[in-house]
Each structure stands twice: as structure tokens, then as C-alpha cells.
């Protein structure tokens, strides 16, 4: 594809090689999104180059530390990362998104960080919403996007993000390490996400400082996600911790942050994670649709 940077070209080669080697024919949801994102980025670059974005990023003040905010101390409850999420495939969380009302509730409830989805097509987000949230709160923000290019890292940093979500699915080991380093160069922390067991070894080889286990197997969801997007269970995080020795060894290193995300709908789900050395849980749909977001979040923080 024309207009790709050197790193984007390397990532594309890894991706296509992997599909050929596996004999993969069916397109997944993430495959489709990747193609769409590369097209979006090419259009955006025609208006504003990556070099210009780097120049703007260099003038920014330091970002609010993300890992420091969500790190869980001994005998402390799990940190809560609450998400601004208008919709998801086959569901609407709110008819009209009011970022100010949402994040004020999150602040009052005592969350430690906020995740902001910026994908518009499937989740009703935007970079403008990320910027608006940044202006409203002093909490660290996670830029949650289908990131396939360093260009998106720069966009998120310029909109106030402290951390960027990076899906292992899109990258080989070398490319993943490069993306983690690129995030650091922008002044952000990388949150590396796994949603399938076969992705975990590649993630651990990159030795990220922050690892997110997605309880929803998003990397296996077919191109049309409407019927299968909401599958998943909190038991994924429990099982991975109990069975993956390499994950346990990674967490024993100093300063490593472990997050459980998706399919966390009630206090019983948090109770399953609480005894394990996870630092935080990320909650999206459940908090967005709660009749009282403050009380819902507080109920997760005050477990018996």
C-alpha cells in the first residue's frame, strides 16, 4: 500500500507472511479493521505528515504517569480503569455521549485512570473525545484504538493520552518491541494486549511493562462481529494466571503491571480477580450502561 512508512511496511510484511504460513483464509474482525485503519492513516498523512506530528509532540509537557496511578500496593484493592465508550458492535451504550458527565462520575467514584475509545465506526469514539476528556480531568488516559502505525501513537499523545493500547495480534516480536519503544519516544507508556493464548509468548518475549489480558477473544472474532463480539468470560484472566507459568515469571519482575479487561459486569467478577496479583481491571460496557455509574463503581471497590 502506498504511503506506508518503513515500520508500517515491516508490520504489513509480518502480517501477510503469518497469514500465508497459517493457511488462513477467513478474514477476522481485526483483519478488516487493520485495512480500514491503514486507509484512514494514509488520508490523514496527506493532510498532516508524521514528521509534523513528531515536531508537535516534542513540545508537549510530560504525560501523567499511567502505571504509577494503577499500580496495586500490597493489601490494596484492584485499581479501576473506567472507559468512555459510546457503543460496541451490536449494542448501544448511550444514545448521546456526554464525556463531561461521564468522567465527572468516574472522578467522584475514585477511578485511577480512564480509557477512551477513539474508533468511530465500531465504538462511536474520536480523537476529539479523547482531547475533551484530557481537558476535563487530571487522571491518566489510555488511548484505546486499533493501533497499526506510529502515526496513531502521535495522535493519541497530542490529544492527551498517557498510555496507548497495542494489540499483539498486529505485530511480530521485533515489530512489537519497536512499537513499545515508539510509544516511549512519544512520552507514553505501552499497554500490550493479548486476547488469545497463542499471543502470550510473543507478548512476554517483548517484556512489556504493562500487560492487558482481554477476556474477550477479539483476535478470533469473524469479520462481521455483530453476533460474536460479546462472547468471553472473566474466567479467562483467572485461568491464564493459574496455568501460564511464563506469565507468573514475568509478573515477578519489578514494576510489571497486569490488567484484566472486558466481561467484567458485576462485583462477583471482580471478586474472582481480587485474590490474584492483577493490578487493575478495565470496565467499559457495564459502567457505561449502569443506571448510577458512581454507585456501580463504588460497589466494585468495596468488596467483602
N, C-alpha and C positions, 0 to 999 in steps of 0.2 A: 504494500500500500504506500502510495506516495505521501511524502510529508512526515514520515516516521523518523524520529531521532535514532541515533546509534543504539541506545539502550532499548528503545521500543522495537527496533528491528531484531535484536538478540532475543527479546522476550517472545516476539512473534515466531521466530525460528524454533525456539524451545517448544512452544505450544503446538505448532504444526507437527514437529517431529514426534512429540509424545502421542498425538492422535494417530499418526501413521503406525507407530510401533505397537500401539494397543489394538489396532484394527477398529478403532472407534468410528462409528458411522452416525449414530444418533446425536443430534445436537442437543446440548443441555441448556438450561436457562442461563448459566454463567457464560457459555459459549456465545449465545446470542447477544447477551449484554456486552460482552467484550467487543464484538464487532461494532455495536452501536456506539460504544464509548470512544473507540478509535476514530469513528466518523465525526463525532462531536468535537473531539480534540483537534482534528485536522481543520475543522471550520473555525474553531476558536483561535488556533495559531495563525490563521490568515488575517485575523484582526489584531492579535497581540502575541508577539513571539515569546518563546520560552526564555530567551535571553533577557527580554524586558521584564519578565516576571522575576527572574533572579535578581535583577537590579533593584526592584521594589522590595523584595524580601530582605535584602541586606540592610535596609534602613529601619526595619521593624525592631521594637523593643523585645526583650526576652519573653517567651511564652510562659504562661502559668504552668508549673510542673504538674504533669498528669499522674505519673507513677507515685510521686510523693503524696499526692492527695488521696489516692485509693489504696495505698499500701496498708495492709491489715496488721496491727500490732498484736502481740500475744494477749489472749483472753478478751479481745475486742470483737464486736460483731462484724459481719461482712459489710464492706462498703457498697453503697448503691450507686450505680450509674443509671440515670433515667434518660429516656430517649424522647426526642421530638420527632414524631412520625405520623404524618397525616393519614397514610394508608399503607396497605400491603397488597400483594396480588390476591384478588378475590375478597377483599374486605376493606371497609372504610372505617377509620378510627374516629375521625371528626369531619363534619361537613365543611366547616370553615376553620382553618388553622389560625389560632391566636397565639403566636410564640410568646408574647409578653405574659399573658395569663398563665400559660403552661409553665414557663420557667420560674415565675414567681411562686407558684405552688411547689415546684421542686426545691427551691431555696428554703421555703418555710418548712418543708418536710425534713430537710437536713441531708439531702443527697450530697455525695462527694464529688461528682462530676456529671456532665451532661453529654449525651451523644446526639448528634444532629445528622439526620439523613439528608443528603443533597441530591440524590437521584430523583428526577421529576417524573419520569414516565411510569415507574412502578410504585414509587413511595411518596410522591407528591412533595418532594423536597426541592431545595435550591440552595445555591451559594448565598443568595440574598438572605435566606432564613438563617443560615449559619452566621452571617455578618450581624444580623439583627440580634441574635441570641448573645453574641460576643459583646455587643454594646450594652446589653441589659444586665449581665451577671459578671461576677468575678471568679466564677468556678472554671476549672479547666474543661475544654471542649474536645470531644473526639469527633473528627471528620469521618463520618461513615458513608463511604462511597465505593463503587466498583473501580478501584484504582488500578489502572493498567499502564500508567505513564507518570514520570516525574512531573509532568506539567500539572497534573491534578494535585500533587503534593504542594506545589507552589500556590495553586489556587486556594487550597484549604488554609494554608499558613497565612495568606494575605487576608482571609476572612476571619481570622482569629482563633484557629484551631491550635491546640496544644499537642494533639496526637492525631495520627492518621491510621485508619484500618487498612491492612494489607492482606489480601487473601492468598494463602499458599497456593491455591488451585491455579493461579495465573502464572506462577513463576517456577523455574528450575532453581536448584540450590544456589548457584552463583548469582543468578538474577535476583533472587530473594535477598541475598546479602547486600547486593548493590542498592536495592530499593530501601532497605533498612538504613543504609548509610546515607542515601539521598535524603531521606526523611530527617535524619540528624543534621544534615547540612542546611536544611531549611529552618532548623530550630525546633523541630517537632520530635516527639517520640513515636516509634512504630509499634502498633498493636497488631501482632501477627495472628491471623485467624485460621483455624483448622475446623473442617466440618465432617471429614471422613478419616477413618483410622489410617489409611494409606498415605495421607498427607502429613501425619505427625512426624515420621522420621525426617522428612525434608525440612520441616519447621525446626526441629530440635538441632539439626546439623547447622542451621543458621544461628542458633543460640541467641534468640531474641531476648530482650529484657522483659517484654510483656507478651504473654501468650493468651489468646482467647479461644476457648472451646465453644463452638457453636453447636448447641443441642439439636438444631435443625440441620439435616444433611443437605445444605443448599447446593453443594457441588454435584449432587446426584439428581437434582430436580430437573425434569424434562423442559424443553424449550417453552412449552406452554405451562406456566407454573400454577394456573388457577385451581387445579384440582388437588395438587400435592404439596403446595407451598407450606401448609400449616402442619405437616407431619413433624414428629420429633418428640423428645421427652427429656426432662431434667435428669433422667437416669443415665443419659449418655455421659454427662460430666462425672457422675459417680462411678460408672463402670470404667471409664478411661483412667481415672485416678487409681482405682483399685487394681487394674490389670496391666497398665503400661509402666514398666519399671524405668524406662528411659525418661518418661515424664517426671517420675518421682525424683530421679537423679538430677534432672535439670532444675527442679524447684529447690533442691538443697543448696544450690549456689546462692551466694549473697545477692540480694537485691532483685530477685526474679519475682515478677508479678503474674498471677494466674487469675483469669476471669472466666466465669461461666455465663453464657448468653443464650437468649431465646428459650421459649417454652417455660418461662418462669411466671406463673399466673396467680400463685397464692402462697400463703405463708408456709404451707406444707412442703412446697418445692424448695423454699429457702432452707427449711429445716434439714432437708436431705444434704445440702451443701455445707451447712454451718460447721459440722464436725471435721470437715476436710480442709486442707491448707489452701483453699481458694482465698484470694484477697477481696474479690468483688463479684457482684452479679450485675448484669446489664438487663434492664427491663424496658420493653417497648410497648407492644400492643396492650398488655394488661393495664399498665398505668395510664396510657392514653385514653382507654375506654372506661376507666373507673369513674363512678359517679362522684366520688370525692378523692381526688388524687392525693391530697395531703394525708388523709386518714389511711388510704390504701398503703402508701409508702411507709408511714409510721408503723403500720401493722406488721410489715416485713422486718422492721428494725427492732421490734420489741418482742422477740420470740421467748417462749417459756424456757 
